């Protein structure tokens, strides 16, 4: 319970930091400032807590106490050795005057200098390749922060003071990670259409992850890969369901540099060790990655951009990811290019789960050929239809396709989950109960009337490899039969009631009088028409 309270306190502090910037820029911009400065505080606070522990073998009462101990130790002859030890431990070293604690004190005393914060950012970025260019998106000299040097500096100082209220000393990685995750979700909600590139709603993440990890929960050294990772939330879900979360290896690639930086921060804030994360900023389709060390994974999770354009250059027909299929995904719709990339990187005993638009289930031409080959090879294991309007950037209904590399059967489980949602203000939402019922249907893997259908390969072949869900799951609600004699009785009764009311109305009209001849003439006409 205390953990939940801490998490709520942390969220409210971080959200009030957003209030400082909200009037100056939109959510897609201020998320970079807020999340970047929170991350710097996390690095600084973690550093001071570790340095205190190294010197005093314990936990400090306050960060100011840790900073004072650190300053004293640097005066001694073991200063360089301490810095070396800290570099090995943290991958970075922060000088006392560049710690967040020092900045927060300066901000309170009106002596904060944003050049120092910029220097702090630069030092972290240069300390280790894993931090390279991490703070690129935070422009401490932007006109959006205010007009003129003083106002801009004041805005940054206000933000630093506000975020300093977040007690990271007594918050574990789970609390901080959850608070960060919540913020990313809130930004996605505020940003709307632009959110699609960095955020997958938690309900969809939960279903994808539970499906991909099923049967592998107790695997030590589980590897998980997301080639379109956004802010990394989907990757990080794996640790919620794994029995040995400390041993998970995370691999992810992201095209958008700002979003890639967000994912790197998200990993650290969730307490993921540097050696367990391999993240890359790059174009997943244009250049295959990873191509060295680990190249196939136990879990592949994907929520790629829907029906995106790609080059579909003829050279890709020689690319090992696509060469088995004889055709390429069309230029205007890269959906199958993403799917085949993910499948190529799946271990023979692993599971892949990908979210795509329904078109991939039934479109013809090259997509038909790819789909036929996948079905003949037994790669498609399940198709799950999701409710419409779940995502921030599109209202179209989507589906999850579950794939396996090698298996004995070629049957496909179809699940229609399109009605499993609660209506929200902006988006529809799937609750934990909805998720549970989808997972039960998935695990059962049998036909359940109006909910799921286990199709044999022959059924699919007869349908010309069309995977459109309504062909397999009939969720049509038959209307109740109408009792005609009951309907006639009702109509007769309604007629009688109308006649009675009309009679009463006529009596009332006849009682009306007026000295005005025109009014009386109109009234008598009306009475005549009603009686006629």
C-alpha positions in Angstrom: 0.0 0.0 0.0 2.9 2.3 0.9 4.3 1.6 -2.5 1.1 2.6 -4.2 1.0 5.9 -2.2 4.6 6.6 -3.1 3.8 6.0 -6.7 0.8 8.4 -6.5 2.9 11.1 -4.8 5.6 10.7 -7.4 3.0 11.0 -10.2 1.4 14.1 -8.8 4.8 15.8 -8.4 5.9 15.0 -11.9 2.5 16.0 -13.3 2.7 19.4 -11.6 6.1 19.8 -13.4 4.1 19.4 -16.6 1.8 22.3 -15.5 4.8 24.7 -15.5 5.3 24.0 -19.2 1.8 23.3 -20.4 0.9 26.9 -21.2 4.2 27.3 -23.2 4.2 24.3 -25.6 2.2 21.2 -26.5 2.6 17.8 -24.8 4.7 16.3 -27.6 7.4 19.0 -26.8 7.1 19.4 -23.1 7.3 15.6 -22.5 11.0 15.8 -23.6 11.8 18.5 -21.1 9.9 16.9 -18.2 11.1 13.3 -18.8 14.7 14.4 -19.6 15.0 16.5 -16.4 13.4 13.7 -14.3 15.9 11.3 -15.8 18.8 13.6 -14.9 17.5 13.7 -11.3 17.3 9.9 -11.3 20.9 9.6 -12.5 22.1 12.2 -10.0 20.2 10.8 -7.0 21.2 7.2 -7.8 24.8 8.3 -8.0 24.7 10.1 -4.6 23.0 7.1 -3.0 25.7 4.8 -4.4 28.6 7.0 -3.5 27.3 7.4 0.1 27.0 3.6 0.3 30.5 3.1 -1.0 32.0 5.6 1.6 29.7 5.0 4.6 28.3 1.5 3.8 24.7 2.5 4.3 21.8 4.7 3.1 21.8 8.5 3.6 19.0 10.2 5.5 18.9 12.9 2.8 20.5 13.6 -0.6 22.1 16.7 0.8 23.9 14.6 3.5 25.1 12.3 0.7 26.4 15.3 -1.3 28.3 16.7 1.7 30.0 13.3 2.3 30.9 13.1 -1.4 32.4 16.7 -1.3 34.5 15.8 1.7 35.7 12.5 0.3 36.9 14.3 -2.9 39.2 16.4 -0.8 41.1 13.3 0.3 43.9 11.4 -1.5 41.5 8.6 -2.5 39.4 10.9 -4.7 40.5 9.5 -8.1 40.1 6.0 -6.9 36.5 6.7 -5.7 35.7 8.3 -9.1 37.1 5.2 -10.9 35.0 2.9 -8.8 31.9 5.0 -9.4 32.5 5.0 -13.1 32.6 1.2 -13.1 29.5 1.0 -11.0 27.3 3.6 -12.8 29.0 4.1 -16.2 29.2 7.8 -15.4 30.5 10.3 -12.7 28.8 13.5 -11.7 30.8 16.3 -10.1 29.3 17.7 -6.9 28.4 21.1 -8.5 26.6 19.3 -11.3 24.4 17.1 -9.1 20.6 17.7 -9.2 20.7 18.3 -5.4 23.1 21.2 -6.0 21.0 22.6 -8.9 17.8 22.4 -6.7 19.5 24.4 -3.9 20.7 27.0 -6.4 17.2 27.3 -7.9 15.8 27.9 -4.4 18.4 30.6 -3.8 17.8 32.2 -7.2 21.4 31.4 -8.2 20.6 28.6 -10.7 22.7 28.7 -13.9 21.3 26.7 -16.8 24.8 26.5 -18.4 25.7 24.2 -15.5 22.7 21.9 -16.3 23.7 21.8 -19.9 27.3 20.9 -18.8 25.8 18.1 -16.7 23.9 16.8 -19.7 27.0 16.9 -21.9 29.1 15.1 -19.3 26.6 12.2 -19.0 26.4 11.9 -22.8 30.1 11.7 -23.2 30.7 9.3 -20.3 29.6 6.1 -22.0 28.2 5.2 -25.5 25.0 4.0 -23.8 24.2 7.6 -23.0 25.3 9.2 -26.3 23.1 12.1 -27.4 20.5 11.2 -24.7 19.5 14.8 -23.9 19.6 16.1 -27.5 15.9 17.0 -27.5 16.1 19.3 -24.5 16.8 22.8 -25.7 17.5 24.8 -22.5 17.8 28.0 -24.7 14.5 27.6 -26.5 12.2 30.7 -27.0 9.3 28.4 -26.0 10.6 28.6 -22.4 10.0 32.3 -22.4 11.2 35.5 -24.1 14.7 36.5 -23.0 17.4 34.9 -21.0 16.0 35.6 -17.6 12.5 34.2 -18.3 13.9 31.1 -19.9 16.2 30.5 -17.0 13.4 31.0 -14.5 11.2 28.4 -16.3 14.0 25.8 -16.1 14.6 26.7 -12.4 10.9 26.4 -11.6 10.8 23.0 -13.2 13.9 21.9 -11.2 12.4 23.0 -7.9 9.1 21.3 -8.6 10.6 17.9 -9.7 12.9 18.1 -6.6 9.8 17.3 -4.5 9.9 13.7 -6.0 11.4 11.5 -3.4 13.6 9.1 -5.3 15.6 8.2 -2.3 12.7 6.2 -0.9 11.2 5.0 -4.3 12.3 1.7 -5.8 12.7 1.1 -9.5 9.2 -0.3 -9.8 7.6 2.8 -8.3 9.7 5.2 -10.5 9.2 3.1 -13.6 5.4 3.0 -13.0 5.3 6.7 -12.5 7.3 7.3 -15.7 5.1 4.8 -17.6 2.0 6.7 -16.3 3.4 10.0 -17.5 4.1 8.6 -21.0 0.5 7.3 -21.1 -0.8 10.8 -20.1 1.3 12.5 -22.8 0.0 10.0 -25.3 -3.6 10.9 -24.3 -2.8 14.7 -24.5 -0.9 14.4 -27.8 -3.5 12.3 -29.5 -2.6 11.5 -33.1 1.2 12.0 -32.6 1.1 9.4 -29.8 1.0 6.4 -32.0 4.7 6.5 -32.6 5.7 6.1 -29.0 2.9 4.4 -27.1 0.9 1.2 -27.1 -2.1 1.2 -24.7 -1.4 -0.9 -21.7 -4.3 -3.4 -22.3 -2.9 -4.3 -25.8 0.6 -4.5 -24.3 -0.6 -6.9 -21.7 -2.3 -9.2 -24.2 0.7 -9.2 -26.6 3.1 -9.9 -23.7 1.1 -12.7 -22.0 0.7 -14.4 -25.4 4.4 -14.2 -26.3 5.6 -15.3 -22.9 3.1 -18.2 -22.5 5.1 -21.4 -21.7 8.4 -19.4 -21.3 7.7 -17.7 -18.0 10.3 -19.7 -16.1 13.0 -19.4 -18.7 16.2 -17.9 -17.3 17.9 -15.5 -19.8 14.7 -14.9 -21.7 15.3 -12.6 -24.7 12.6 -10.2 -26.0 12.8 -8.1 -29.2 10.7 -5.2 -30.4 11.8 -3.8 -33.8 9.4 -0.8 -33.5 9.8 -0.2 -29.8 8.5 3.4 -29.3 9.2 4.3 -25.7 10.0 0.7 -24.7 6.8 0.1 -22.7 6.0 -3.1 -24.6 9.4 -4.5 -24.1 9.3 -3.7 -20.4 6.1 -5.6 -19.9 8.0 -8.9 -20.1 9.4 -8.4 -16.6 5.9 -8.3 -15.1 5.2 -11.9 -16.2 8.7 -13.5 -16.1 9.9 -15.6 -13.1 13.5 -14.4 -13.5 13.1 -10.7 -14.5 16.6 -9.8 -13.6 18.0 -12.1 -16.4 15.8 -10.8 -19.3 17.8 -9.4 -22.3 16.0 -6.6 -24.1 16.6 -5.8 -27.8 14.8 -2.9 -29.4 15.0 -0.6 -32.4 13.3 2.8 -33.0 13.4 5.1 -36.1 12.4 8.3 -34.3 15.4 9.7 -32.4 13.4 11.5 -29.7 11.4 8.3 -29.0 14.5 6.2 -29.0 15.9 8.5 -26.3 12.7 8.1 -24.3 13.0 4.3 -24.5 16.6 4.4 -23.2 15.6 6.5 -20.2 12.6 4.3 -19.6 14.9 1.2 -19.5 17.2 2.8 -16.8 14.3 4.1 -14.8 12.9 0.6 -14.6 16.2 -0.6 -13.2 17.4 -2.5 -16.3 21.1 -3.0 -16.2 23.1 -1.5 -19.1 24.4 -4.9 -20.1 20.9 -6.3 -20.4 19.6 -3.7 -22.9 20.6 -3.5 -26.6 18.7 -0.6 -28.1 19.3 1.0 -31.5 18.2 4.1 -33.4 17.5 3.0 -37.0 15.1 2.0 -39.7 14.0 -1.6 -39.1 13.0 -2.3 -42.7 15.8 -0.6 -44.6 18.6 -2.3 -42.7 18.3 -5.6 -40.9 19.2 -5.5 -37.2 20.5 -7.3 -35.2 22.9 -9.1 -37.4 25.6 -10.1 -34.9 25.5 -11.8 -31.5 21.9 -12.6 -30.7 19.8 -12.5 -33.9 16.8 -14.6 -32.9 14.7 -14.2 -29.8 12.3 -16.1 -27.5 9.7 -13.3 -27.7 9.0 -10.9 -30.6 6.5 -8.1 -29.8 5.5 -5.5 -32.3 3.1 -2.7 -32.8 4.4 -1.2 -36.0 3.0 1.9 -37.9 0.0 0.7 -39.8 0.1 0.5 -43.6 3.2 2.6 -43.7 5.1 3.3 -46.9 8.4 1.7 -47.6 10.8 1.5 -50.6 10.0 -2.2 -51.5 13.1 -2.0 -53.7 13.7 -5.1 -55.8 17.0 -5.7 -53.9 14.9 -6.8 -50.9 13.9 -10.0 -52.8 17.5 -11.2 -52.0 17.2 -10.1 -48.3 17.0 -13.2 -46.1 14.0 -11.8 -44.2 11.9 -11.7 -47.4 13.5 -14.0 -50.0 11.5 -17.1 -49.2 8.2 -15.5 -50.2 9.0 -14.5 -53.8 7.2 -11.2 -53.5 7.5 -8.1 -51.3 4.9 -6.3 -49.3 3.5 -3.4 -51.4 5.2 0.0 -51.4 2.1 1.6 -49.9 1.6 -1.0 -47.1 4.6 -2.2 -45.2 2.5 -4.4 -42.8 3.8 -7.7 -44.1 7.4 -6.4 -44.3 7.3 -5.7 -40.6 5.7 -9.1 -39.9 8.3 -11.0 -41.9 11.1 -9.1 -40.3 9.8 -10.1 -36.8 9.3 -13.7 -37.8 12.8 -13.9 -39.2 14.2 -13.0 -35.8 12.0 -15.4 -33.8 13.6 -18.5 -32.3 12.3 -21.9 -33.5 10.6 -22.4 -30.1 9.6 -18.8 -29.5 6.3 -16.8 -30.0 5.7 -13.6 -31.9 2.7 -11.3 -31.4 2.1 -8.3 -33.7 -0.7 -5.7 -33.9 -1.9 -4.9 -37.5 -4.9 -3.5 -39.3 -7.5 -6.0 -40.5 -6.6 -5.5 -44.1 -3.7 -7.9 -43.7 -6.2 -10.7 -43.2 -7.9 -10.5 -46.6 -6.1 -8.2 -49.0 -5.1 -9.8 -52.3 -2.1 -9.7 -54.7 1.4 -9.8 -53.1 -0.1 -9.9 -49.6 -2.3 -12.9 -50.5 0.9 -14.8 -51.7 2.7 -14.0 -48.4 -0.3 -15.0 -46.3 -0.7 -18.3 -48.3 3.0 -19.2 -47.7 2.7 -18.4 -44.0 -0.4 -20.5 -43.6 1.0 -23.4 -45.6 4.1 -23.3 -43.4 2.0 -23.3 -40.2 3.4 -20.0 -39.1 0.1 -18.3 -38.2 -1.0 -19.7 -34.9 -3.9 -17.3 -33.9 -5.8 -14.2 -35.1 -7.5 -12.0 -32.5 -9.8 -9.2 -33.4 -9.6 -6.2 -31.1 -12.2 -3.5 -30.3 -12.1 -0.4 -32.5 -10.8 3.0 -31.1 -8.3 1.5 -28.6 -5.4 3.5 -29.9 -4.6 7.3 -29.6 -3.6 7.7 -33.2 -6.3 5.8 -35.0 -9.9 4.7 -34.4 -9.7 1.7 -36.9 -10.2 -1.8 -35.4 -7.0 -3.8 -35.3 -6.0 -7.4 -34.8 -3.3 -9.4 -33.2 -1.5 -12.1 -35.3 0.3 -14.7 -33.3 3.1 -16.5 -35.1 5.3 -19.6 -34.4 8.4 -20.6 -36.3 8.0 -24.4 -36.4 5.1 -26.5 -35.2 3.3 -29.7 -36.1 -0.2 -28.4 -37.0 -1.4 -25.8 -39.4 -4.7 -25.0 -37.6 -5.5 -21.4 -36.7 -7.4 -20.1 -33.7 -9.7 -17.2 -34.4 -10.9 -15.0 -31.5 -13.4 -12.2 -31.8 -12.7 -9.8 -28.9 -14.3 -6.8 -30.8 -17.0 -6.4 -28.1 -14.8 -6.8 -25.1 -14.4 -3.1 -24.0 -15.7 -0.3 -21.9 -16.5 2.9 -23.6 -14.1 5.7 -22.5 -14.3 9.5 -23.1 -11.7 9.5 -25.9 -10.7 5.9 -26.4 -12.4 2.5 -25.7 -10.7 0.6 -22.9 -10.2 -3.1 -22.3 -10.3 -3.9 -18.6 -8.3 -6.7 -16.8 -11.5 -8.9 -17.0 -11.6 -8.4 -20.8 -7.9 -9.3 -21.1 -8.5 -12.4 -18.9 -11.3 -13.7 -21.0 -9.2 -13.2 -24.2 -6.3 -15.1 -22.6 -8.7 -17.9 -21.5 -10.0 -18.3 -25.0 -6.4 -18.3 -26.3 -5.2 -20.9 -23.8 -8.3 -23.2 -24.4 -7.7 -23.1 -28.1 -11.1 -24.5 -29.0 -14.3 -23.4 -30.6 -16.6 -21.3 -28.3 -19.9 -20.1 -29.9 -19.8 -16.5 -30.9 -16.3 -16.0 -29.4 -13.7 -18.3 -31.0 -13.2 -20.9 -33.7 -10.4 -23.4 -34.2 -10.1 -23.6 -38.0 -8.4 -26.6 -39.7 -6.1 -25.8 -42.6 -8.6 -27.3 -45.0 -11.2 -24.7 -43.8 -8.8 -21.9 -44.5 -7.8 -23.3 -47.9 -11.5 -23.5 -48.9 -11.8 -19.8 -48.0 -8.9 -19.1 -50.4 -6.6 -18.1 -47.4 -8.9 -15.3 -46.4 -8.5 -14.8 -42.6 -11.3 -12.3 -42.1 -12.6 -13.1 -38.6 -16.4 -13.1 -39.4 -15.8 -15.9 -41.9 -14.9 -18.1 -38.9 -16.5 -16.7 -35.8 -20.2 -16.0 -36.2 -21.1 -13.3 -33.6 -24.4 -12.4 -35.3 -27.1 -11.7 -32.8 -30.4 -13.1 -34.1 -33.3 -10.7 -33.5 -36.3 -12.0 -31.5 -39.2 -13.3 -33.6 -42.2 -11.0 -33.7 -45.6 -12.4 -32.5 -48.0 -11.1 -35.1 -51.2 -11.6 -33.2 -49.7 -9.9 -30.2 -48.6 -7.0 -32.4 -52.1 -6.6 -33.9 -53.7 -6.6 -30.4 -51.2 -3.9 -29.4 -52.0 -1.8 -32.5 -55.8 -2.1 -31.9 -55.3 -1.0 -28.3 -53.2 2.0 -29.4 -55.9 3.0 -32.0 -58.6 2.9 -29.3 -56.5 5.0 -26.9 -55.9 7.6 -29.7 -59.6 7.7 -30.5 -60.4 8.3 -26.8 -57.8 11.1 -26.5 -59.1 12.7 -29.8 -62.6 12.7 -28.5 -61.6 14.4 -25.2 -59.6 17.0 -27.2 -62.7 17.7 -29.4 -64.9 18.2 -26.4 -62.4 20.7 -25.0 -62.3 22.6 -28.3 -66.1 22.9 -28.4 -66.1 24.6 -25.0 -63.7 27.3 -26.2 -65.3 30.7 -27.1 -64.0 34.1 -28.4 -65.4 37.5 -29.3 -63.0 37.5 -32.3 -64.9 36.2 -35.3 -61.7 35.2 -37.2 -60.6 33.0 -34.2 -64.0 31.4 -33.9 -64.1 30.8 -37.7 -60.7 29.0 -37.6 -61.8 27.0 -34.5 -65.0 25.8 -36.1 -63.0 24.8 -39.3 -60.7 22.7 -37.1 -63.6 21.1 -35.2 -65.2 20.3 -38.6 -62.1 18.7 -40.0 -61.6 16.6 -36.8 -65.3 15.4 -36.9 -65.2 14.9 -40.6 
